[in-house]
């Protein structure tokens, strides 16, 4: 099996685990004051960022940059390693 499939699957599982941990952390923390949130939608290489505060929006832009770099590397790396097959 291609190692990139394994990496993709592990990243998918890690994302689910992080979402569950985040939800449990909010529930167990129990405070509703000072809650802020944001989101990032990637359509191809183009990010759509939204949030409830400037700080959250800044972090979403940082995440968008990280995802865009990862997308570029994951697109180019197989071409370099496999010769474009």
PDB file of N, CA, C and O in Angstrom:
ATOM      1  N   UNK A   1       0.848  -1.175   0.000  1.00  0.00           N
ATOM      2  CA  UNK A   1       0.000   0.000   0.000  1.00  0.00           C
ATOM      3  C   UNK A   1       0.893   1.236   0.000  1.00  0.00           C
ATOM      4  O   UNK A   1       1.946   1.258   0.637  1.00  0.00           O
ATOM      5  N   UNK A   2       0.465   2.239  -0.708  1.00  0.00           N
ATOM      6  CA  UNK A   2       1.207   3.494  -0.816  1.00  0.00           C
ATOM      7  C   UNK A   2       1.292   4.171   0.551  1.00  0.00           C
ATOM      8  O   UNK A   2       0.272   4.307   1.227  1.00  0.00           O
ATOM      9  N   UNK A   3       2.480   4.597   0.974  1.00  0.00           N
ATOM     10  CA  UNK A   3       2.616   5.239   2.291  1.00  0.00           C
ATOM     11  C   UNK A   3       1.809   6.535   2.410  1.00  0.00           C
ATOM     12  O   UNK A   3       1.412   6.922   3.509  1.00  0.00           O
ATOM     13  N   UNK A   4       1.568   7.203   1.282  1.00  0.00           N
ATOM     14  CA  UNK A   4       0.782   8.444   1.356  1.00  0.00           C
ATOM     15  C   UNK A   4      -0.677   8.159   1.725  1.00  0.00           C
ATOM     16  O   UNK A   4      -1.330   8.999   2.344  1.00  0.00           O
ATOM     17  N   UNK A   5      -1.191   6.992   1.356  1.00  0.00           N
ATOM     18  CA  UNK A   5      -2.543   6.618   1.777  1.00  0.00           C
ATOM     19  C   UNK A   5      -2.603   6.468   3.293  1.00  0.00           C
ATOM     20  O   UNK A   5      -3.559   6.899   3.938  1.00  0.00           O
ATOM     21  N   UNK A   6      -1.580   5.860   3.837  1.00  0.00           N
ATOM     22  CA  UNK A   6      -1.529   5.671   5.288  1.00  0.00           C
ATOM     23  C   UNK A   6      -1.443   7.013   5.993  1.00  0.00           C
ATOM     24  O   UNK A   6      -2.121   7.229   6.997  1.00  0.00           O
ATOM     25  N   UNK A   7      -0.610   7.925   5.477  1.00  0.00           N
ATOM     26  CA  UNK A   7      -0.485   9.261   6.073  1.00  0.00           C
ATOM     27  C   UNK A   7      -1.815  10.000   6.010  1.00  0.00           C
ATOM     28  O   UNK A   7      -2.214  10.637   6.985  1.00  0.00           O
ATOM     29  N   UNK A   8      -2.502   9.924   4.881  1.00  0.00           N
ATOM     30  CA  UNK A   8      -3.801  10.579   4.746  1.00  0.00           C
ATOM     31  C   UNK A   8      -4.827  10.015   5.710  1.00  0.00           C
ATOM     32  O   UNK A   8      -5.583  10.762   6.332  1.00  0.00           O
ATOM     33  N   UNK A   9      -4.853   8.701   5.832  1.00  0.00           N
ATOM     34  CA  UNK A   9      -5.797   8.072   6.753  1.00  0.00           C
ATOM     35  C   UNK A   9      -5.498   8.464   8.191  1.00  0.00           C
ATOM     36  O   UNK A   9      -6.416   8.757   8.958  1.00  0.00           O
ATOM     37  N   UNK A  10      -4.208   8.473   8.568  1.00  0.00           N
ATOM     38  CA  UNK A  10      -3.839   8.859   9.932  1.00  0.00           C
ATOM     39  C   UNK A  10      -4.182  10.325  10.212  1.00  0.00           C
ATOM     40  O   UNK A  10      -4.581  10.662  11.327  1.00  0.00           O
ATOM     41  N   UNK A  11      -4.032  11.191   9.218  1.00  0.00           N
ATOM     42  CA  UNK A  11      -4.403  12.595   9.407  1.00  0.00           C
ATOM     43  C   UNK A  11      -5.917  12.737   9.580  1.00  0.00           C
ATOM     44  O   UNK A  11      -6.377  13.568  10.363  1.00  0.00           O
ATOM     45  N   UNK A  12      -6.686  11.934   8.858  1.00  0.00           N
ATOM     46  CA  UNK A  12      -8.136  11.939   8.998  1.00  0.00           C
ATOM     47  C   UNK A  12      -8.537  11.516  10.402  1.00  0.00           C
ATOM     48  O   UNK A  12      -9.373  12.162  11.035  1.00  0.00           O
ATOM     49  N   UNK A  13      -7.948  10.440  10.887  1.00  0.00           N
ATOM     50  CA  UNK A  13      -8.234   9.949  12.238  1.00  0.00           C
ATOM     51  C   UNK A  13      -7.811  10.979  13.277  1.00  0.00           C
ATOM     52  O   UNK A  13      -8.537  11.206  14.245  1.00  0.00           O
ATOM     53  N   UNK A  14      -6.641  11.610  13.095  1.00  0.00           N
ATOM     54  CA  UNK A  14      -6.172  12.637  14.013  1.00  0.00           C
ATOM     55  C   UNK A  14      -7.143  13.817  14.058  1.00  0.00           C
ATOM     56  O   UNK A  14      -7.397  14.368  15.129  1.00  0.00           O
ATOM     57  N   UNK A  15      -7.683  14.206  12.914  1.00  0.00           N
ATOM     58  CA  UNK A  15      -8.662  15.288  12.879  1.00  0.00           C
ATOM     59  C   UNK A  15      -9.914  14.954  13.664  1.00  0.00           C
ATOM     60  O   UNK A  15     -10.439  15.801  14.387  1.00  0.00           O
ATOM     61  N   UNK A  16     -10.398  13.730  13.533  1.00  0.00           N
ATOM     62  CA  UNK A  16     -11.579  13.312  14.287  1.00  0.00           C
ATOM     63  C   UNK A  16     -11.284  13.313  15.781  1.00  0.00           C
ATOM     64  O   UNK A  16     -12.104  13.768  16.579  1.00  0.00           O
ATOM     65  N   UNK A  17     -10.119  12.807  16.159  1.00  0.00           N
ATOM     66  CA  UNK A  17      -9.745  12.776  17.573  1.00  0.00           C
ATOM     67  C   UNK A  17      -9.648  14.193  18.135  1.00  0.00           C
ATOM     68  O   UNK A  17     -10.119  14.448  19.244  1.00  0.00           O
ATOM     69  N   UNK A  18      -9.045  15.117  17.386  1.00  0.00           N
ATOM     70  CA  UNK A  18      -8.938  16.504  17.851  1.00  0.00           C
ATOM     71  C   UNK A  18     -10.305  17.161  18.000  1.00  0.00           C
ATOM     72  O   UNK A  18     -10.523  17.930  18.936  1.00  0.00           O
ATOM     73  N   UNK A  19     -11.221  16.868  17.092  1.00  0.00           N
ATOM     74  CA  UNK A  19     -12.583  17.415  17.209  1.00  0.00           C
ATOM     75  C   UNK A  19     -13.280  16.895  18.464  1.00  0.00           C
ATOM     76  O   UNK A  19     -13.928  17.658  19.181  1.00  0.00           O
ATOM     77  N   UNK A  20     -13.146  15.614  18.723  1.00  0.00           N
ATOM     78  CA  UNK A  20     -13.776  15.030  19.909  1.00  0.00           C
ATOM     79  C   UNK A  20     -13.159  15.606  21.178  1.00  0.00           C
ATOM     80  O   UNK A  20     -13.879  15.940  22.119  1.00  0.00           O
ATOM     81  N   UNK A  21     -11.830  15.726  21.214  1.00  0.00           N
ATOM     82  CA  UNK A  21     -11.172  16.302  22.385  1.00  0.00           C
ATOM     83  C   UNK A  21     -11.617  17.742  22.597  1.00  0.00           C
ATOM     84  O   UNK A  21     -11.856  18.152  23.733  1.00  0.00           O
ATOM     85  N   UNK A  22     -11.730  18.512  21.525  1.00  0.00           N
ATOM     86  CA  UNK A  22     -12.179  19.894  21.642  1.00  0.00           C
ATOM     87  C   UNK A  22     -13.590  20.000  22.184  1.00  0.00           C
ATOM     88  O   UNK A  22     -13.869  20.847  23.033  1.00  0.00           O
ATOM     89  N   UNK A  23     -14.484  19.145  21.701  1.00  0.00           N
ATOM     90  CA  UNK A  23     -15.864  19.172  22.200  1.00  0.00           C
ATOM     91  C   UNK A  23     -15.919  18.768  23.673  1.00  0.00           C
ATOM     92  O   UNK A  23     -16.630  19.387  24.463  1.00  0.00           O
ATOM     93  N   UNK A  24     -15.173  17.736  24.037  1.00  0.00           N
ATOM     94  CA  UNK A  24     -15.155  17.306  25.444  1.00  0.00           C
ATOM     95  C   UNK A  24     -14.563  18.388  26.344  1.00  0.00           C
ATOM     96  O   UNK A  24     -15.034  18.594  27.462  1.00  0.00           O
ATOM     97  N   UNK A  25     -13.544  19.069  25.862  1.00  0.00           N
ATOM     98  CA  UNK A  25     -12.924  20.128  26.644  1.00  0.00           C
ATOM     99  C   UNK A  25     -13.899  21.267  26.914  1.00  0.00           C
ATOM    100  O   UNK A  25     -13.948  21.794  28.026  1.00  0.00           O
ATOM    101  N   UNK A  26     -14.666  21.644  25.912  1.00  0.00           N
ATOM    102  CA  UNK A  26     -15.656  22.703  26.089  1.00  0.00           C
ATOM    103  C   UNK A  26     -16.746  22.257  27.057  1.00  0.00           C
ATOM    104  O   UNK A  26     -17.161  23.034  27.917  1.00  0.00           O
ATOM    105  N   UNK A  27     -17.211  21.026  26.930  1.00  0.00           N
ATOM    106  CA  UNK A  27     -18.270  20.531  27.798  1.00  0.00           C
ATOM    107  C   UNK A  27     -17.782  20.429  29.238  1.00  0.00           C
ATOM    108  O   UNK A  27     -18.489  20.832  30.162  1.00  0.00           O
ATOM    109  N   UNK A  28     -16.584  19.896  29.436  1.00  0.00           N
ATOM    110  CA  UNK A  28     -16.075  19.717  30.789  1.00  0.00           C
ATOM    111  C   UNK A  28     -15.645  21.032  31.436  1.00  0.00           C
ATOM    112  O   UNK A  28     -15.668  21.163  32.659  1.00  0.00           O
ATOM    113  N   UNK A  29     -15.255  21.998  30.617  1.00  0.00           N
ATOM    114  CA  UNK A  29     -14.868  23.297  31.150  1.00  0.00           C
ATOM    115  C   UNK A  29     -16.076  23.979  31.787  1.00  0.00           C
ATOM    116  O   UNK A  29     -15.960  24.595  32.846  1.00  0.00           O
ATOM    117  N   UNK A  30     -17.221  23.869  31.146  1.00  0.00           N
ATOM    118  CA  UNK A  30     -18.479  24.284  31.743  1.00  0.00           C
ATOM    119  C   UNK A  30     -18.762  25.765  31.782  1.00  0.00           C
ATOM    120  O   UNK A  30     -19.838  26.149  32.241  1.00  0.00           O
ATOM    121  N   UNK A  31     -17.875  26.613  31.336  1.00  0.00           N
ATOM    122  CA  UNK A  31     -18.157  28.048  31.355  1.00  0.00           C
ATOM    123  C   UNK A  31     -18.613  28.491  29.977  1.00  0.00           C
ATOM    124  O   UNK A  31     -18.093  28.039  28.957  1.00  0.00           O
ATOM    125  N   UNK A  32     -19.583  29.372  29.966  1.00  0.00           N
ATOM    126  CA  UNK A  32     -20.079  29.864  28.684  1.00  0.00           C
ATOM    127  C   UNK A  32     -19.642  31.293  28.415  1.00  0.00           C
ATOM    128  O   UNK A  32     -19.913  31.816  27.335  1.00  0.00           O
ATOM    129  N   UNK A  33     -18.979  31.937  29.357  1.00  0.00           N
ATOM    130  CA  UNK A  33     -18.546  33.314  29.129  1.00  0.00           C
ATOM    131  C   UNK A  33     -17.236  33.327  28.357  1.00  0.00           C
ATOM    132  O   UNK A  33     -16.367  32.480  28.563  1.00  0.00           O
ATOM    133  N   UNK A  34     -17.111  34.291  27.477  1.00  0.00           N
ATOM    134  CA  UNK A  34     -15.883  34.435  26.720  1.00  0.00           C
ATOM    135  C   UNK A  34     -15.692  33.399  25.621  1.00  0.00           C
ATOM    136  O   UNK A  34     -14.563  33.149  25.200  1.00  0.00           O
ATOM    137  N   UNK A  35     -16.760  32.805  25.159  1.00  0.00           N
ATOM    138  CA  UNK A  35     -16.651  31.805  24.108  1.00  0.00           C
ATOM    139  C   UNK A  35     -16.520  32.510  22.771  1.00  0.00           C
ATOM    140  O   UNK A  35     -17.288  33.421  22.462  1.00  0.00           O
ATOM    141  N   UNK A  36     -15.558  32.092  21.991  1.00  0.00           N
ATOM    142  CA  UNK A  36     -15.405  32.625  20.644  1.00  0.00           C
ATOM    143  C   UNK A  36     -15.115  31.464  19.712  1.00  0.00           C
ATOM    144  O   UNK A  36     -14.666  30.398  20.134  1.00  0.00           O
ATOM    145  N   UNK A  37     -15.379  31.693  18.454  1.00  0.00           N
ATOM    146  CA  UNK A  37     -15.172  30.611  17.512  1.00  0.00           C
ATOM    147  C   UNK A  37     -14.891  31.142  16.129  1.00  0.00           C
ATOM    148  O   UNK A  37     -15.038  32.333  15.854  1.00  0.00           O
ATOM    149  N   UNK A  38     -14.490  30.244  15.275  1.00  0.00           N
ATOM    150  CA  UNK A  38     -14.194  30.615  13.905  1.00  0.00           C
ATOM    151  C   UNK A  38     -14.146  29.380  13.046  1.00  0.00           C
ATOM    152  O   UNK A  38     -14.282  28.255  13.527  1.00  0.00           O
ATOM    153  N   UNK A  39     -13.950  29.610  11.767  1.00  0.00           N
ATOM    154  CA  UNK A  39     -13.904  28.485  10.858  1.00  0.00           C
ATOM    155  C   UNK A  39     -13.079  28.787   9.631  1.00  0.00           C
ATOM    156  O   UNK A  39     -12.776  29.936   9.313  1.00  0.00           O
ATOM    157  N   UNK A  40     -12.729  27.715   8.956  1.00  0.00           N
ATOM    158  CA  UNK A  40     -11.925  27.801   7.755  1.00  0.00           C
ATOM    159  C   UNK A  40     -12.488  26.813   6.751  1.00  0.00           C
ATOM    160  O   UNK A  40     -12.620  25.623   7.036  1.00  0.00           O
ATOM    161  N   UNK A  41     -12.818  27.321   5.572  1.00  0.00           N
ATOM    162  CA  UNK A  41     -13.306  26.472   4.493  1.00  0.00           C
ATOM    163  C   UNK A  41     -12.310  26.598   3.351  1.00  0.00           C
ATOM    164  O   UNK A  41     -12.059  27.695   2.852  1.00  0.00           O
ATOM    165  N   UNK A  42     -11.747  25.471   2.943  1.00  0.00           N
ATOM    166  CA  UNK A  42     -10.795  25.477   1.838  1.00  0.00           C
ATOM    167  C   UNK A  42     -11.507  24.962   0.587  1.00  0.00           C
ATOM    168  O   UNK A  42     -11.973  23.823   0.553  1.00  0.00           O
ATOM    169  N   UNK A  43     -11.585  25.799  -0.422  1.00  0.00           N
ATOM    170  CA  UNK A  43     -12.110  25.392  -1.725  1.00  0.00           C
ATOM    171  C   UNK A  43     -10.925  25.422  -2.672  1.00  0.00           C
ATOM    172  O   UNK A  43     -10.551  26.466  -3.207  1.00  0.00           O
ATOM    173  N   UNK A  44     -10.343  24.236  -2.863  1.00  0.00           N
ATOM    174  CA  UNK A  44      -9.091  24.164  -3.607  1.00  0.00           C
ATOM    175  C   UNK A  44      -8.020  24.882  -2.810  1.00  0.00           C
ATOM    176  O   UNK A  44      -7.863  24.632  -1.615  1.00  0.00           O
ATOM    177  N   UNK A  45      -7.284  25.766  -3.455  1.00  0.00           N
ATOM    178  CA  UNK A  45      -6.254  26.502  -2.716  1.00  0.00           C
ATOM    179  C   UNK A  45      -6.765  27.801  -2.095  1.00  0.00           C
ATOM    180  O   UNK A  45      -5.989  28.541  -1.491  1.00  0.00           O
ATOM    181  N   UNK A  46      -8.056  28.085  -2.234  1.00  0.00           N
ATOM    182  CA  UNK A  46      -8.609  29.358  -1.787  1.00  0.00           C
ATOM    183  C   UNK A  46      -9.296  29.216  -0.428  1.00  0.00           C
ATOM    184  O   UNK A  46     -10.250  28.449  -0.291  1.00  0.00           O
ATOM    185  N   UNK A  47      -8.809  29.958   0.581  1.00  0.00           N
ATOM    186  CA  UNK A  47      -9.414  29.859   1.916  1.00  0.00           C
ATOM    187  C   UNK A  47     -10.566  30.849   2.095  1.00  0.00           C
ATOM    188  O   UNK A  47     -10.529  31.969   1.585  1.00  0.00           O
ATOM    189  N   UNK A  48     -11.574  30.415   2.822  1.00  0.00           N
ATOM    190  CA  UNK A  48     -12.648  31.294   3.285  1.00  0.00           C
ATOM    191  C   UNK A  48     -12.580  31.240   4.806  1.00  0.00           C
ATOM    192  O   UNK A  48     -12.782  30.185   5.407  1.00  0.00           O
ATOM    193  N   UNK A  49     -12.294  32.385   5.422  1.00  0.00           N
ATOM    194  CA  UNK A  49     -12.047  32.457   6.855  1.00  0.00           C
ATOM    195  C   UNK A  49     -13.135  33.295   7.504  1.00  0.00           C
ATOM    196  O   UNK A  49     -13.514  34.344   6.984  1.00  0.00           O
ATOM    197  N   UNK A  50     -13.642  32.825   8.657  1.00  0.00           N
ATOM    198  CA  UNK A  50     -14.602  33.609   9.420  1.00  0.00           C
ATOM    199  C   UNK A  50     -14.384  33.358  10.901  1.00  0.00           C
ATOM    200  O   UNK A  50     -13.858  32.317  11.296  1.00  0.00           O
ATOM    201  N   UNK A  51     -14.794  34.323  11.718  1.00  0.00           N
ATOM    202  CA  UNK A  51     -14.618  34.176  13.151  1.00  0.00           C
ATOM    203  C   UNK A  51     -15.341  35.263  13.913  1.00  0.00           C
ATOM    204  O   UNK A  51     -15.866  36.210  13.327  1.00  0.00           O
ATOM    205  N   UNK A  52     -15.365  35.116  15.240  1.00  0.00           N
ATOM    206  CA  UNK A  52     -16.083  36.057  16.095  1.00  0.00           C
ATOM    207  C   UNK A  52     -15.193  37.157  16.645  1.00  0.00           C
ATOM    208  O   UNK A  52     -15.695  38.130  17.205  1.00  0.00           O
ATOM    209  N   UNK A  53     -13.872  37.022  16.496  1.00  0.00           N
ATOM    210  CA  UNK A  53     -12.965  38.062  16.974  1.00  0.00           C
ATOM    211  C   UNK A  53     -11.759  38.146  16.048  1.00  0.00           C
ATOM    212  O   UNK A  53     -11.507  37.242  15.252  1.00  0.00           O
ATOM    213  N   UNK A  54     -11.020  39.238  16.164  1.00  0.00           N
ATOM    214  CA  UNK A  54      -9.843  39.413  15.313  1.00  0.00           C
ATOM    215  C   UNK A  54      -8.776  38.374  15.623  1.00  0.00           C
ATOM    216  O   UNK A  54      -8.054  37.938  14.726  1.00  0.00           O
ATOM    217  N   UNK A  55      -8.671  37.975  16.880  1.00  0.00           N
ATOM    218  CA  UNK A  55      -7.681  36.979  17.266  1.00  0.00           C
ATOM    219  C   UNK A  55      -7.987  35.624  16.625  1.00  0.00           C
ATOM    220  O   UNK A  55      -7.088  34.948  16.125  1.00  0.00           O
ATOM    221  N   UNK A  56      -9.245  35.243  16.645  1.00  0.00           N
ATOM    222  CA  UNK A  56      -9.642  33.970  16.022  1.00  0.00           C
ATOM    223  C   UNK A  56      -9.400  34.017  14.523  1.00  0.00           C
ATOM    224  O   UNK A  56      -8.913  33.047  13.943  1.00  0.00           O
ATOM    225  N   UNK A  57      -9.737  35.138  13.889  1.00  0.00           N
ATOM    226  CA  UNK A  57      -9.532  35.260  12.445  1.00  0.00           C
ATOM    227  C   UNK A  57      -8.047  35.162  12.112  1.00  0.00           C
ATOM    228  O   UNK A  57      -7.682  34.561  11.101  1.00  0.00           O
ATOM    229  N   UNK A  58      -7.186  35.742  12.945  1.00  0.00           N
ATOM    230  CA  UNK A  58      -5.739  35.648  12.732  1.00  0.00           C
ATOM    231  C   UNK A  58      -5.292  34.187  12.772  1.00  0.00           C
ATOM    232  O   UNK A  58      -4.506  33.754  11.930  1.00  0.00           O
ATOM    233  N   UNK A  59      -5.790  33.427  13.750  1.00  0.00           N
ATOM    234  CA  UNK A  59      -5.418  32.015  13.848  1.00  0.00           C
ATOM    235  C   UNK A  59      -5.962  31.195  12.676  1.00  0.00           C
ATOM    236  O   UNK A  59      -5.323  30.243  12.227  1.00  0.00           O
ATOM    237  N   UNK A  60      -7.142  31.567  12.186  1.00  0.00           N
ATOM    238  CA  UNK A  60      -7.690  30.860  11.027  1.00  0.00           C
ATOM    239  C   UNK A  60      -6.846  31.126   9.781  1.00  0.00           C
ATOM    240  O   UNK A  60      -6.657  30.226   8.963  1.00  0.00           O
ATOM    241  N   UNK A  61      -6.334  32.353   9.626  1.00  0.00           N
ATOM    242  CA  UNK A  61      -5.446  32.645   8.504  1.00  0.00           C
ATOM    243  C   UNK A  61      -4.141  31.861   8.610  1.00  0.00           C
ATOM    244  O   UNK A  61      -3.611  31.400   7.598  1.00  0.00           O
ATOM    245  N   UNK A  62      -3.621  31.708   9.823  1.00  0.00           N
ATOM    246  CA  UNK A  62      -2.413  30.899  10.016  1.00  0.00           C
ATOM    247  C   UNK A  62      -2.691  29.445   9.637  1.00  0.00           C
ATOM    248  O   UNK A  62      -1.874  28.803   8.978  1.00  0.00           O
ATOM    249  N   UNK A  63      -3.850  28.931  10.057  1.00  0.00           N
ATOM    250  CA  UNK A  63      -4.225  27.557   9.692  1.00  0.00           C
ATOM    251  C   UNK A  63      -4.388  27.426   8.180  1.00  0.00           C
ATOM    252  O   UNK A  63      -3.994  26.416   7.597  1.00  0.00           O
ATOM    253  N   UNK A  64      -4.973  28.455   7.540  1.00  0.00           N
ATOM    254  CA  UNK A  64      -5.139  28.426   6.087  1.00  0.00           C
ATOM    255  C   UNK A  64      -3.785  28.357   5.393  1.00  0.00           C
ATOM    256  O   UNK A  64      -3.618  27.620   4.422  1.00  0.00           O
ATOM    257  N   UNK A  65      -2.818  29.125   5.893  1.00  0.00           N
ATOM    258  CA  UNK A  65      -1.484  29.099   5.310  1.00  0.00           C
ATOM    259  C   UNK A  65      -0.850  27.722   5.468  1.00  0.00           C
ATOM    260  O   UNK A  65      -0.231  27.210   4.535  1.00  0.00           O
ATOM    261  N   UNK A  66      -1.002  27.123   6.646  1.00  0.00           N
ATOM    262  CA  UNK A  66      -0.457  25.784   6.883  1.00  0.00           C
ATOM    263  C   UNK A  66      -1.110  24.765   5.951  1.00  0.00           C
ATOM    264  O   UNK A  66      -0.418  23.923   5.379  1.00  0.00           O
ATOM    265  N   UNK A  67      -2.425  24.830   5.792  1.00  0.00           N
ATOM    266  CA  UNK A  67      -3.123  23.894   4.907  1.00  0.00           C
ATOM    267  C   UNK A  67      -2.711  24.090   3.452  1.00  0.00           C
ATOM    268  O   UNK A  67      -2.552  23.115   2.717  1.00  0.00           O
ATOM    269  N   UNK A  68      -2.537  25.343   3.029  1.00  0.00           N
ATOM    270  CA  UNK A  68      -2.140  25.587   1.639  1.00  0.00           C
ATOM    271  C   UNK A  68      -0.743  25.044   1.375  1.00  0.00           C
ATOM    272  O   UNK A  68      -0.500  24.464   0.316  1.00  0.00           O
ATOM    273  N   UNK A  69       0.180  25.220   2.316  1.00  0.00           N
ATOM    274  CA  UNK A  69       1.524  24.664   2.150  1.00  0.00           C
ATOM    275  C   UNK A  69       1.454  23.142   2.108  1.00  0.00           C
ATOM    276  O   UNK A  69       2.121  22.511   1.288  1.00  0.00           O
ATOM    277  N   UNK A  70       0.646  22.552   2.991  1.00  0.00           N
ATOM    278  CA  UNK A  70       0.505  21.092   2.992  1.00  0.00           C
ATOM    279  C   UNK A  70      -0.080  20.593   1.673  1.00  0.00           C
ATOM    280  O   UNK A  70       0.364  19.573   1.145  1.00  0.00           O
ATOM    281  N   UNK A  71      -1.072  21.303   1.137  1.00  0.00           N
ATOM    282  CA  UNK A  71      -1.676  20.891  -0.136  1.00  0.00           C
ATOM    283  C   UNK A  71      -0.665  20.959  -1.272  1.00  0.00           C
ATOM    284  O   UNK A  71      -0.626  20.073  -2.126  1.00  0.00           O
ATOM    285  N   UNK A  72       0.147  21.999  -1.287  1.00  0.00           N
ATOM    286  CA  UNK A  72       1.151  22.132  -2.338  1.00  0.00           C
ATOM    287  C   UNK A  72       2.192  21.028  -2.214  1.00  0.00           C
ATOM    288  O   UNK A  72       2.556  20.406  -3.213  1.00  0.00           O
ATOM    289  N   UNK A  73       2.676  20.777  -0.999  1.00  0.00           N
ATOM    290  CA  UNK A  73       3.686  19.727  -0.790  1.00  0.00           C
ATOM    291  C   UNK A  73       3.110  18.359  -1.132  1.00  0.00           C
ATOM    292  O   UNK A  73       3.783  17.555  -1.776  1.00  0.00           O
ATOM    293  N   UNK A  74       1.875  18.080  -0.714  1.00  0.00           N
ATOM    294  CA  UNK A  74       1.288  16.767  -0.986  1.00  0.00           C
ATOM    295  C   UNK A  74       0.970  16.577  -2.465  1.00  0.00           C
ATOM    296  O   UNK A  74       0.803  15.443  -2.914  1.00  0.00           O
ATOM    297  N   UNK A  75       0.883  17.654  -3.225  1.00  0.00           N
ATOM    298  CA  UNK A  75       0.678  17.541  -4.663  1.00  0.00           C
ATOM    299  C   UNK A  75       1.999  17.329  -5.395  1.00  0.00           C
ATOM    300  O   UNK A  75       2.072  16.548  -6.344  1.00  0.00           O
ATOM    301  N   UNK A  76       3.035  18.024  -4.954  1.00  0.00           N
ATOM    302  CA  UNK A  76       4.322  17.957  -5.651  1.00  0.00           C
ATOM    303  C   UNK A  76       5.143  16.736  -5.227  1.00  0.00           C
ATOM    304  O   UNK A  76       5.847  16.155  -6.053  1.00  0.00           O
ATOM    305  N   UNK A  77       5.064  16.344  -3.966  1.00  0.00           N
ATOM    306  CA  UNK A  77       5.893  15.246  -3.459  1.00  0.00           C
ATOM    307  C   UNK A  77       5.720  13.928  -4.230  1.00  0.00           C
ATOM    308  O   UNK A  77       6.724  13.295  -4.558  1.00  0.00           O
ATOM    309  N   UNK A  78       4.496  13.491  -4.529  1.00  0.00           N
ATOM    310  CA  UNK A  78       4.387  12.233  -5.313  1.00  0.00           C
ATOM    311  C   UNK A  78       5.000  12.346  -6.695  1.00  0.00           C
ATOM    312  O   UNK A  78       5.523  11.361  -7.216  1.00  0.00           O
ATOM    313  N   UNK A  79       4.947  13.538  -7.307  1.00  0.00           N
ATOM    314  CA  UNK A  79       5.549  13.703  -8.622  1.00  0.00           C
ATOM    315  C   UNK A  79       7.064  13.566  -8.544  1.00  0.00           C
ATOM    316  O   UNK A  79       7.688  12.995  -9.437  1.00  0.00           O
ATOM    317  N   UNK A  80       7.652  14.093  -7.471  1.00  0.00           N
ATOM    318  CA  UNK A  80       9.101  13.998  -7.307  1.00  0.00           C
ATOM    319  C   UNK A  80       9.512  12.570  -6.967  1.00  0.00           C
ATOM    320  O   UNK A  80      10.483  12.051  -7.516  1.00  0.00           O
ATOM    321  N   UNK A  81       8.769  11.933  -6.057  1.00  0.00           N
ATOM    322  CA  UNK A  81       9.149  10.593  -5.591  1.00  0.00           C
ATOM    323  C   UNK A  81       8.826   9.510  -6.618  1.00  0.00           C
ATOM    324  O   UNK A  81       9.607   8.576  -6.803  1.00  0.00           O
ATOM    325  N   UNK A  82       7.676   9.632  -7.286  1.00  0.00           N
ATOM    326  CA  UNK A  82       7.259   8.573  -8.195  1.00  0.00           C
ATOM    327  C   UNK A  82       7.519   8.841  -9.651  1.00  0.00           C
ATOM    328  O   UNK A  82       7.235   7.994 -10.498  1.00  0.00           O
ATOM    329  N   UNK A  83       8.046   9.988  -9.957  1.00  0.00           N
ATOM    330  CA  UNK A  83       8.332  10.286 -11.359  1.00  0.00           C
ATOM    331  C   UNK A  83       7.090  10.631 -12.154  1.00  0.00           C
ATOM    332  O   UNK A  83       7.112  10.565 -13.383  1.00  0.00           O
ATOM    333  N   UNK A  84       5.989  11.002 -11.475  1.00  0.00           N
ATOM    334  CA  UNK A  84       4.775  11.429 -12.183  1.00  0.00           C
ATOM    335  C   UNK A  84       3.929  10.297 -12.713  1.00  0.00           C
ATOM    336  O   UNK A  84       3.137  10.504 -13.632  1.00  0.00           O
ATOM    337  N   UNK A  85       4.073   9.100 -12.161  1.00  0.00           N
ATOM    338  CA  UNK A  85       3.286   7.958 -12.658  1.00  0.00           C
ATOM    339  C   UNK A  85       1.893   8.015 -12.203  1.00  0.00           C
ATOM    340  O   UNK A  85       1.100   7.133 -12.532  1.00  0.00           O
TER     341      UNK A  85
END
